[in-house]
Amino acid sequence: MDELLHHLRNLGFTEMEAKVMVELAKQGALSGYEVAKRIGVSRSNVYATLQRLSSQGFLRCSPGDPVRYSVLQPDELTRMIAGHMQESLRYVEEAMPQPGPSELPFYNIEGDKNVLETLVRALDRAKREIVVSVWREEASMLREDLERAEERGVKVLWSCDGGDNYLRHFIPWQHDTLKEDTPAGRRFSFVVDRQWCMLGMRGDNISAQAVVTEHPVMAELLLQHFTQEMVLFELEQDIGTDLFERYGANYEKLVRKYVSHGDEH
């Protein structure tokens, strides 16, 4: 019952409206006095709520003395609510002012739920291409969303670390540790339609954190990084033995030229 009331509140009904509607659905047609007695609320508040719901079309009134109220059948009720919501959504989409140039080009998101919901909405909006760099744990969470995008004709390019070839577009690659004190977490990045970007980190013991932007420089950097990793992967598959013999595993001789390690002076 509490969960039903919670979802009715999410749909825009007040606590009182939700309780009245649920009580009428359970008991059938009732007078205002009977409703007030059953839910333990003053008659004046209940009468005001009944009149409001009736005027909005969610309740039916039976003439007589006293007037008796009944709620719509669940399928009628949900269709009416959906219609009202769609109308409001269309209006907001058309009437909401567009963000001006003063808006910040980057914003932060924290928490697994917020990060995931933001990302899924972006994937659902994708029209042409999604470029993905993730670890296995995050890839498994988003597999269905990315497959749905592919079914719509969106090109999905994967770079996935942390497991065997369990994804259709699996391309393994290694993440280098930059510093010993770098927070322990799995890095991920997404570029949608070469415009919308998310770059972040998530771990078993840390909550997800991400930066979201449509700044063209970030999109360019992430796409360049992805391309370089894929080119390197192709080279390793073709002439990997020669590369290892010349530069060492993980190319230590090259890396040391450009990365300062804590133990080096």
Summary of the structure (lengths in Angstrom):
residues: 265
radius of gyration: 28.1
end to end distance: 66.4
largest distance: 96.2
contacts: 682
relative contact order: 0.08
helix: 52%
strand: 18%
